[in-house]
Structure formats: C-alpha cells, structure tokens
Amino acid sequence: MLTTDLIPVLESRGIRLYHANYPADVREYARQGGVCSRAVLSSIPGMTDFGTDDRDKRLGLLHKVTLNSMDMGFPFGQGEDLPNPYGPVLFVFSPQAILYADQCEVLLTSRYDQPSQARVTMAGRMNTSHEVENFLEKNSTRTAWGHTLREADMNLEVVLDCSVLPFDALQHIIVDPIEIEGFSLFEWVRERLPEYPVVVRSVNETARGLLDGLLDCAIDSDTSSQGKPSPPMRESKSLSKQERLRFLLEEYTTMLRDVRGQKRT
C-alpha cells in the first residue's frame, strides 16, 4: 500500500485525479457530500447496478473509490474519441484526495477493460511511490490538462480505501455540453453542488455532432422501448469503438429516462 509521499510525485507532474459518473449517481454524491463507493450506491434502492459488482465484491473492492489519472473525456472534446463511458459529469480532485483514504494503491490497467477484470489479469500494481515516479518518468507526457500515457490503451488508477471520498479536495467539475428536452446538465449540476466551480467541456464541431447524434438516438431508443424493461446493467469491458458506442447509447437512454422521471415528480 502507498502512503502520502505519493502526493508530491503526482503534483510534480501536474497530475489531477478524475472520477466520472451519470446524474443518477451524482445526485447521491450530493446527498453524501462526496464520491461514493459502489458499496454505498448499491445499498440504495433504485440505483443502477454495474455488471462488475459481483466480481468487485469477491475482490474486496466494493468499499473503495477509484480515480483515474487522466481525463478520459478530453480526446472526445477534440473529436478524437467517444464520450467518457463512465459518465458526462467529471469530478476533478487534487492529489490531496489521497489524504482522505485509509489506504491507497496505484494500478496500471487497460483503459477500456472492466476495472475488476484488469486488476485480475494485469501485473500492474505499483507498491511504492518511487515505482510510480519511475513509471511516470518513462511512460507519461505532461500536457496542459494534466498528463497522458504514451500507450493509448493504458490507464493509471488510484484506488482509495474509503466508502465516501469527501469533496474537500475537489477542484472543479467538468460537464459535457448536454442539453436535451429543456434539461441542461450544467444547470442541473450547479443547482445540486452550488459551492463548487462547474465548467462546460469545450468540444469541437466533430464532438458536438457525435454528442447530438447520441442524444437523438437516446430519444428514439427510449421512445421505442416504452413499457419494456430497463437497459442491461452497466458493464464496461474491452470494447471495439462500435461496441463502446452501443454501450454509450444504453447509458444515455437510461440517463434520459431518469431526467424524464424527475420532471414527472
């Protein structure tokens, strides 16, 4: 397990820590005062299950909060990739977030694998801050938005042993520019978390077209599935771009259904 000497290692490279989610989970974060582990969310009636929950339970990961060392939505904003599959609301923490966990570990995983599966199959655990520092020196490039790993499919995860990561180390919140049926994601987040800075992700024309297409398809999908069961449980696995797009459509359809449900209540 790593200690707080990891903080200056991350800070020296301008690394921030990111956690993305959908509005249904963010609503609960606002109630709890921080980012919740899957154990907390799973105990709340009506919350969406993840396909990895059973495996995470076996591995003892349900009570932990996972942060990424990269903004996985940044390439989307440049028109180079799909939106972040973990959600359009991105919490940006400073490395000081590590102080709020009993223990911390750093894992190298595959960016599009199920997190639990990656932890089982990859020999990617780093046991000391010096090991993390050496890895970053060899594999990380500093950028204006933090850093990026030289291998496009790599992902560096910081796993914190805490049920709720408080917002004390939260720097700001980034939301994708989602406006649909009178619903503004920016205004929705700002209303629920007014004490924290909220900014809208800057996207180019290509990304804007992709996002609009996803939202239009979500409307069509939700309309055609009225009276049918909800979409399958979330399960982000090793996916081709086309498969990831189908996964996103399910998530956006669920998000739209949730928004419409709020309007009726």
Stockholm file with secondary structure:
# STOCKHOLM 1.0

chainA/1-265         MLTTDLIPVLESRGIRLYHANYPADVREYARQGGVCSRAVLSSIPGMTDFGTDDRDKRLGLLHKVTLNSMDMGFPFGQGEDLPNPYGPVLFVFSPQAILYADQCEVLLTSRYDQPSQARVTMAGRMNTSHEVENFLEKNSTRTAWGHTLREADMNLEVVLDCSVLPFDALQHIIVDPIEIEGFSLFEWVRERLPEYPVVVRSVNETARGLLDGLLDCAIDSDTSSQGKPSPPMRESKSLSKQERLRFLLEEYTTMLRDVRGQKRT
#=GR chainA/1-265 SS CBCTTHHHHHHHTTCCEEEEECHHHHHHHHHHTEEECHHHHHTSTTCCCBTTHHHHHHTTCTTCEEEESSCTTHHHHTTSSCCCTTCSEEEEECGGGGGGSSCEEEEEEETTSCHHHHHHHCCCEECSHHHHHHHHHHHEEEETTEEEESSTTEEEEEEECCSEEEGGGEEEEEECCCEETTEEHHHHHHHHSTTSCEEECCCCHHHHHHHHHHHHHHHHHHHHTTTSCCCCCBCCCSCCHHHHHHHHHHHHHHHHHHHHHHHHC
#=GC SS_cons         CBCTTHHHHHHHTTCCEEEEECHHHHHHHHHHTEEECHHHHHTSTTCCCBTTHHHHHHTTCTTCEEEESSCTTHHHHTTSSCCCTTCSEEEEECGGGGGGSSCEEEEEEETTSCHHHHHHHCCCEECSHHHHHHHHHHHEEEETTEEEESSTTEEEEEEECCSEEEGGGEEEEEECCCEETTEEHHHHHHHHSTTSCEEECCCCHHHHHHHHHHHHHHHHHHHHTTTSCCCCCBCCCSCCHHHHHHHHHHHHHHHHHHHHHHHHC
//
